[in-house]
Amino acid sequence: MNIPIDVNAFENFVAENHLFVKTEKNMVKCLKNWYKNDKEQFLEDLWTDIDTVLSTYTFEKDGVSFSKCLARRK
């Protein structure tokens, strides 16, 4: 299979733009908002409170993917 992008350039882009750090910060924000807005559902789904989730969750940094946006710009 021929990959249509320069893999090394893409990996450099991810590192230079701190995409994993930004993703982790946004995930924490999302989890906190979920807990704040719907605590009962959060507890039911994750079986624990927000402090436990944030102190024990391991953010994996296995890879980054992207998709093509099909929306037209005017």
C-alpha positions as CSV (number, residue, x, y, z in Angstrom):
1,M,0.0,0.0,0.0
2,N,1.3,3.4,-0.9
3,I,0.8,6.0,1.8
4,P,0.0,9.4,0.3
5,I,1.8,11.4,3.0
6,D,5.3,11.7,4.3
7,V,5.1,9.8,7.6
8,N,8.1,11.4,9.1
9,A,6.8,14.9,8.3
10,F,3.4,14.0,9.9
11,E,5.1,12.6,13.0
12,N,7.1,15.8,13.3
13,F,3.9,17.8,12.9
14,V,2.3,15.9,15.8
15,A,5.3,16.5,18.0
16,E,5.8,20.2,17.1
17,N,2.2,21.0,17.7
18,H,2.0,19.0,21.0
19,L,-1.1,17.1,19.8
20,F,-1.0,14.5,22.5
21,V,-0.8,17.1,25.3
22,K,-3.7,19.1,23.7
23,T,-5.8,15.9,23.4
24,E,-5.1,14.9,27.0
25,K,-6.1,18.4,28.2
26,N,-9.3,18.3,26.2
27,M,-10.1,14.8,27.4
28,V,-9.8,15.9,31.0
29,K,-12.0,18.9,30.3
30,C,-14.6,16.6,28.7
31,L,-14.6,14.2,31.6
32,K,-14.9,17.0,34.2
33,N,-17.8,18.5,32.3
34,W,-19.5,15.2,32.0
35,Y,-19.2,14.6,35.7
36,K,-20.4,18.1,36.5
37,N,-23.4,18.0,34.1
38,D,-24.5,14.4,34.6
39,K,-22.9,12.9,37.7
40,E,-25.3,10.0,38.0
41,Q,-24.6,8.8,34.4
42,F,-20.9,9.3,34.9
43,L,-20.9,7.1,38.0
44,E,-23.0,4.5,36.3
45,D,-20.8,4.3,33.2
46,L,-17.4,4.5,34.9
47,W,-18.2,3.0,38.3
48,T,-16.2,5.7,40.1
49,D,-15.9,9.4,40.7
50,I,-14.0,12.0,38.7
51,D,-11.0,12.2,41.1
52,T,-10.4,8.4,40.8
53,V,-10.7,8.5,37.0
54,L,-8.3,11.4,36.7
55,S,-5.8,9.9,39.1
56,T,-5.8,6.4,37.6
57,Y,-6.5,6.8,33.9
58,T,-3.5,6.2,31.6
59,F,-3.6,8.3,28.4
60,E,-2.0,6.1,25.7
61,K,0.0,7.8,23.0
62,D,-0.1,5.1,20.3
63,G,-0.9,7.1,17.3
64,V,-2.8,9.9,15.5
65,S,-5.2,9.6,12.6
66,F,-7.0,12.1,10.5
67,S,-9.9,12.1,8.1
68,K,-10.8,14.0,5.1
69,C,-13.4,16.7,5.5
70,L,-16.0,16.5,2.8
71,A,-17.7,19.8,3.5
72,R,-17.3,22.4,0.8
73,R,-15.9,25.8,1.6
74,K,-17.5,28.8,0.1
